[in-house]
Amino acid sequence: MSTLGAILLILAGLAIMAYGIFIFYAWLPLLYGLFGLEIGLLLGRSLTGDTGVVAIILGAVGAVIMFGASYFLEPYRR
């Protein structure tokens, strides 16, 4: 393999990694929101014993809290 080919492979790998990191941080609030939804649903099921309206409301509240925390606090983490 020539030196130019090796340099091109390294640059392509760095570009792919940078794009992956960009996509991860772009979707991070959504992932935290889904995690908050799961925590809220588990909390609602443990408090009420069933997946009813209270569990779904707690799940939605948990999703909004986790989404908001991730969205507003992420710039300070960097």
C-alpha positions as CSV (number, residue, x, y, z in Angstrom):
1,M,0.0,0.0,0.0
2,S,1.3,3.4,-0.9
3,T,1.7,6.2,1.6
4,L,-1.0,8.2,-0.1
5,G,-3.5,5.2,0.3
6,A,-2.6,4.9,4.0
7,I,-3.2,8.6,4.6
8,L,-6.5,8.5,2.8
9,L,-7.6,5.5,4.9
10,I,-6.7,7.3,8.1
11,L,-8.5,10.5,7.0
12,A,-11.6,8.4,6.0
13,G,-11.6,6.7,9.4
14,L,-11.3,10.0,11.2
15,A,-14.2,11.5,9.2
16,I,-16.4,8.5,10.0
17,M,-15.6,8.7,13.7
18,A,-16.3,12.5,13.7
19,Y,-19.7,11.9,12.0
20,G,-20.5,9.1,14.5
21,I,-19.8,11.4,17.5
22,F,-21.9,14.2,15.9
23,I,-24.8,11.8,15.4
24,F,-24.5,10.5,19.0
25,Y,-24.6,14.0,20.5
26,A,-27.4,15.1,18.2
27,W,-29.6,12.2,19.4
28,L,-28.4,12.3,23.1
29,P,-31.4,14.2,24.4
30,L,-33.8,11.8,22.8
31,L,-31.9,8.8,24.3
32,Y,-32.0,10.4,27.7
33,G,-35.8,11.1,27.2
34,L,-36.4,7.4,26.5
35,F,-34.4,6.5,29.6
36,G,-36.5,8.9,31.7
37,L,-39.7,7.4,30.2
38,E,-38.5,3.9,31.3
39,I,-37.7,5.1,34.8
40,G,-41.1,6.9,35.1
41,L,-43.0,3.8,33.9
42,L,-41.1,1.6,36.4
43,L,-41.7,4.0,39.2
44,G,-45.4,4.3,38.3
45,R,-45.8,0.5,38.1
46,S,-44.1,0.1,41.4
47,L,-46.3,2.7,43.1
48,T,-49.6,1.7,41.6
49,G,-49.1,-2.0,40.8
50,D,-50.4,-1.6,37.2
51,T,-49.5,0.2,34.1
52,G,-52.3,2.7,34.2
53,V,-52.8,6.4,33.7
54,V,-50.6,7.3,36.7
55,A,-47.7,5.2,35.4
56,I,-48.0,6.8,32.0
57,I,-48.1,10.3,33.4
58,L,-45.0,9.6,35.6
59,G,-43.3,8.2,32.5
60,A,-44.0,11.3,30.5
61,V,-42.9,13.5,33.3
62,G,-39.7,11.5,33.6
63,A,-39.0,11.7,29.9
64,V,-39.5,15.5,29.9
65,I,-37.2,16.0,32.9
66,M,-34.4,13.8,31.5
67,F,-34.7,15.4,28.0
68,G,-34.6,18.9,29.4
69,A,-31.7,18.1,31.7
70,S,-29.7,16.6,28.8
71,Y,-30.6,19.4,26.4
72,F,-29.9,22.3,28.7
73,L,-26.9,20.9,30.6
74,E,-25.0,19.4,27.7
75,P,-23.2,22.6,26.6
76,Y,-21.8,23.1,30.2
77,R,-20.4,19.5,30.1
78,R,-18.1,20.2,27.2
